[in-house]
């Protein structure tokens, strides 16, 4: 049952369990300002030599990074935390046994989360469910298409992990541990990212799944976004026992919530992947089934509303792959160059090359609406093979792919007047910023506090105000 945040609440703890790092913030409830923030990388990727399409992470390393973040927050403020909000990477799935992960006293005399009896996290990047395999599955009763890396598709995969009583996203797992829950609780934001979930009725496609032999006992209990999932079962880093913990939200929705000041704003977020989104009118209802002709999807947001989203699999990961490729080439010549130096040189070279006729189609990882898409290079001439030309063309290809998914005319028709640019890949890359401003005919604002950890704290701080 949901409880209200009183005006006497001192701090809300927000945490984001991302694809590469964990971040926590303390939001002062009355002023709605962030007083403290900590972030650490997880280094949780698991190498799979038998299947290059597999993308898995070790939840223990993710939770270790969370503990590291909590260790670094001021203890006097943690004692005044009145609510905990959690969000994280969507679509992925981890399995566990109920109540096996709990808060335990460590040797350092600090309460830490110690996970037990869990599987690896199969992430949103997992590509094992081929197009043929997905087409063999029953058609969902949902306006959202099913794709590889989605939780329900992963369970259908022949190598499904049995022997567990619960399943959820990594953020749901953390909420279950904090609250000592008997059953995983999930919001519609994360449920929609798994597939086989109807956002209009807020229910799983239980009968469709049963008829297909799906282990429906693994489906979490769905609650409204903003609901309380449970209460801390013990003191945690000074946060009192019985502190309410919100049901986990999607990191994407929380990043948007942290910065979307009005309906005339679109948000372009680019970190590992990329998303361009704007808010739909309050009266909007999604179609009954996916539109195969458009890459725009409608994600559940807050208060029953929706976001129009072009979610690309190709963002900062394309530049990261480019950097790793150059690094491997140089190593073959016996040269060792730090990756950060490579990245810096790419930016410098491209800044000196303001335009290019080289064309790079940067859909290196395909797209959910078109998994067969691949990257390509064309318009190659002896005059455009410099590092600056190639880097400029790669960045241009990333942004032009976003514009192809959600054209500027679509944004104009929705009343968008401004774009907020966010995400580590965009904020650190002036070439990407230049290409955004070249392709989209709107003012682009950078430097806004666009942050999923901040957003989830804001959601639960605002929920009753």
N, C-alpha and C positions, 0 to 999 in steps of 0.2 A: 504494500500500500504506500503511495507516495506521501511524503511529508514535506512541509514547507521549510524553506530557508528563512530563518528569522533575520531581522535587521541587525541583531546582535552578533551574527556570524562574523568571525574575524577573517578567516581565510578559506578559500576553496582550493583544493589540490587538483590540478589538471595534469594528466599524463597521456603521452602519445607513444605507442609502441609501433614504430615505423619499420620500413623494410630494411634500413641500414643502421638506424640509431633509435635510442629511447630518449625522450625529453620530458621533464617535469617542470611545472611552474606553480608558484603560489600567487593566487589572485586575491587581493584585499577586497572583501565583499562589498563594503559600502562605497569605496571610491572606484571600484572596478579597474584597479591598476595592478599590473604585475610587479611584485616586489622582489621576486627571486626566480631564477631560471637555471636549470642544469641539464646538460645533454651529454651522452656518451655513446660511442659506436658500439654495436653489438658483436660484430665479427662472427655472425652466427651461421653464415652460409655453409652448407654441407656439400662437399664434392661428390658427385656420382659418376663413376667411371663406366658404368654399364649402360646408362641412358642419358645422353646429353640434353634431352628435353626435360629431365627432372629438375625441379627447383625446390629445394628443401632447406629448412633452417632448424637449428637446435634451440628449442624453447628455453632450455636451462641457461644458455648464454644471453638470451634476450632478457630473462628475469634477473640474471646477474647484473646486466647493465642498468636495469631498473633499481636494484638495490644500491648500486654505485651512485646513481642520481640521488636517491633518498638519503644516503650517507652524507652527501654534500650540501643538503638543505639545512638552514638554521633550525636547531632543535627547539628554540623558544617559540618560533612561529608554528612549527609542526604541532605543538601542544594546543594551538588555537584553531586547528583545521576543523571545520564543522561539516564538510562535505567532500567526497572524493569523486571526481569524474574521470573516466577512462575512455580513450579512443585508440584506434590503431588501424593497421593495414587490413583492407577488406578482401573479400573473396576466399582467402585461404582457410585452412582447416587444421586443427590439432585435436587429437583424441586423448582422453584421460579416464581415470577411474574416479568416481565421485568421492570427494573428501580426501583423496590421496595427496593433494597438494595443499599445504597449510602454512600458516605463519609459525616459524619455529625460532627459539632463542639460540643465537649463534655464540661462538666463543668470545666475540667482541662485545657481548652483553647488549646487543641491539637486535630487536625483532626484525627478522628478514623473511622474505618469501622463499620457501624451499620447495620446489616442484618435485613431485614423485609420480611414478607410474603413468607416464605420458608418452605420446608418440612424437616423432619429428613433426614440425610444422610444414605442411605442403602449401606453398605460397601461391599467390595470385599469378606469379610468373610461370608456374608449372605448365608445361606444354605437352604432356603425355596423352591427353585426350584429343585424338585426331578428329578432323572434320568427319570422317567416315564413322568413327565411334560415336560422336555426338549425334549424328543423324540417325543412329540406331536406337537412341533413347526415346522414351515417350515425350510427346510434345507438352511443354509446361502450360499451365493455365496462368499466364503472366504476360504483362506487356514488355517484359525484359527478356532478351534472348539469352540462351545458355551458352557458355563458353568454357574452354579449358581453363583450369585454375580456379573454377567456381567449386565451392564446397560440395554441393550435391553431385556434381559431375565426377568429382574425385572419389566420392563414396561408391559410385557406380563402376569405377575403374576396376578391372579384374584383380589388381594387386591391393585392393581395399584392406585396411588393417582391422582385423576383428579382435575381440577380447576386451574391448573398452565399453564403458557404460555411458560416456558422454562425449560430445563433440561441440566445437565452437571455433570462433576465431581466436587468435592469440589474446586479444583484449578481453574476450569473454572468459577465457581461462583465468586470467588475472583477477577479474571480478569474482569468479567462482572461488578462487583461493582466498581472497580477502574476506568474502562473506561466508566461507565455509558452506557453500550451497550444495544441496542434495541433487539438484538438477540445473543444468545450464540455462541461464536466462539470456535472451537475445532481443535486441530491438529490431524493428522492421528495416532500419538502415542496413544492418549487417545481414539480416535474413534475405533481403532482396539481392544482395551481392552473392549469395550462394546459388540462386536459381530455384525454381519450383516454389516460388512464394508469390502470392497475390497481394499486392500492396493496397488494393481497394478494400478487400475483406480483411486484410491483416492476418491471413492464415496460410499455412503450408498447403501444398497440393497433396494432402495426405492420401486420398484415395488413389490418385494417379500413381503415387510412389508405391503404395501397398501393392497395387496390381502388378507393378514391375518388379516386385521382390526386394524393394529397397528396405533397409533396416530402419523403419520409422521411429524406433525407440531412441535413436540418436538425435532426432530433431529437437532443438532447444525449445523451451517455452518462450513464446514471443510476447513482449510487453511494449507499450508505447515509448517512443523516444522521449527521454526526460524522466522516465519512471525510476524509482529506487529498486535496485535488484536485491539488496540485502544490507547487512550492517557488519562492520568489522568484528570478527570473532574474538579478537584480542587487541591489546595495544600494539601499534605498529609505528616504529620510529618516533614514539611520543604522541602520535595521533591516538586519541582515546578509543577504547573499545566501544562498540555500538555506534560508531560514526557511520552515517548512511553512505552507501556506495551506489552511484548511478549505474544503471544498465549501460553497457558499453555502446558507444556510437562509432560511426565510420570516420576515419581520419579525413576523408575528403570533405564530408559535410561540415566537420568542425573547422577545417581550414577556411571554408567559405564563410562560416558564421563569424569568424574572427574579423572579417574585413568588409563584408557586403553591407554597406551603409544604407543603400536604398535600391529600389527596383531598376534604376537607370544604370546600374553598374554590372559589368561582366568581370569575372575573375579568370585570369589565365595563370594556372599553377603548373610549374614545371620543376620537378625534382627527378626521381628515377624515371617515372613516366610523365605524362602531361594531360591536363584537363582544362577545357575552356567551358565555362558555365555561366548561366544567368537564371534568375528566379522566374518561375512561371506565375501567372496571376493566381490569386487565392482560389478562384472558382475552377481552376483547371483540374480535369480528371484525365488520367492517361488512357490511351486506347486499350482495347481488350487483348490485343496481341501485338507482337513486335512488327515494326515496319522494316522489312528486309532491304528497302531501297535507301534508307537513311542511317548514317552512323550516329545520329543523335539519340540518346536515351534519356529517360526521365527517372531520376533518382529520388526516392523519398527524402524529405528534408525535415523540417520541424513544423509542429502544429498542423499536420496533415497536408502540408504544401509539398511542392516538387521543384527540383532543379532540372533545367534542360542542360544536358552534359554531352560534350564530345570528349570521350575518354580515349586517349591515344596510348598505345603501348610503347611509343617511341618518343622519348624525351631526353633527359640527361644521360640515360643509358646509352644512347647513340654516340654522344661525344665521348663517354667513358670507354666505349668499345674502340673508337677511333684512336684514343690515347694508348690503350693497351696494344693495339695493332702496331703502332709506331714503336712502342717500347720493345715488343717482341722482335721487330725487324732489327732494331739497333743491337739487341742482345745477340742476334745471329752474326753481327759484325764484331762481336766482342766488346761492345760499348755499353756502359751502365749509365743511364740518365734517369734521375728521379722523375716520377710521373707528374709531379706538380710543376717541375721545370718544363716538361713537354707541353703541358696544358698552357702554361704562361706564354711559351713561345708561339703556340698556335694562335692565341689571342692577339699577340703583338703583330704577327704576320698578317692576320686577317684585318686588323685595324688599318694596316697600311694598304689594304686592297679593298676599297669601298664597294666595288662591284665586280661581278664575274659573269661570263657567259657559259661557264661550266655548270652543268645541271646534275645534281645528286638527288635521287629519290631516296629519302632517308628512312623508309619503312623497313628497317632492318629486322624487326621482330614481328612483321605482319601487323594486322589489326583484328580486334575481336569481330568486327563486322565483315572482315575479309582476311581470314587467316592465311590465305595463299599469297598475299602481297609480299614482295621482297624488295630489297634495295637495288638500285642500279645507278650507273653513271653514264651520262651521254654528253653530247656537244664537246667532245674532248679534242683539243688542239694543242700543238706544241707550246703555244703562248699562255695556256691557262693551267699548267701543271705545277705551279709553285705551291708552296705550303699555304700561302695566303689565299690563293684561289680555291684550293680544295677545302680549307677550313670554312671559308665564307659560304661555299656551295653546300657543305654539310649542314651548317646552321640554317641556311635559307631553306633547305629541304625539310628540316624539322618543322619550321614555322609554316611553310606552305602546305604541309600535310595537315596541320591543324586548321588552316583556312579552308582546305578542301572538305574537311569533316564538318566544320561549322562556318559557312561563308560569311563575310562581312555584311552582306545583304540580310542574312537571317538575324544578325544582331541588331541591325538598324530597324528591321520590322518589329522587333521586340521592344523597341524604345531604349536600347542601350546607348548611353552618351559617353561612357568612359570605361576603360579597361584597367583593372588593377593587376599588375604583374607581380607574381610571387613565386616562391620556391627557390631552393638553393641553386639549381641549374641555371635559372634565369637571372637571379640576382648577381651571380658571379661571372656572368658571360655577357659583356657589352655587345658582342656580335649578335647574339640571339635577340637582345633588346633592340638593336638597330633593325633587325629583320621584322620584328613584331611591328614596329612603327612604320615600316615600309609597306607591309601587307594590310594592316588594319587601319582604316581611316578614322581613328578615335584618339583622343588624348590618352596616353598610357602613364599610369602613376606607379612608381616603384618605391620601395622603402617602407611600405605600410607593414604593420605588425600582423602579417598573415601567418598564422601559426595554429596547428591543430591542437596542441596542448593548451594554448590560450583559449581557443575556441570551445573546447569541451568544458573548461572551467567557466567560461561565460554562459554557456547553455544552462548549466545547472545553477549558476548564480542568478540568471534571469528567469528561471522557469516559473516563479510565482510572483514576479514583480511587474 
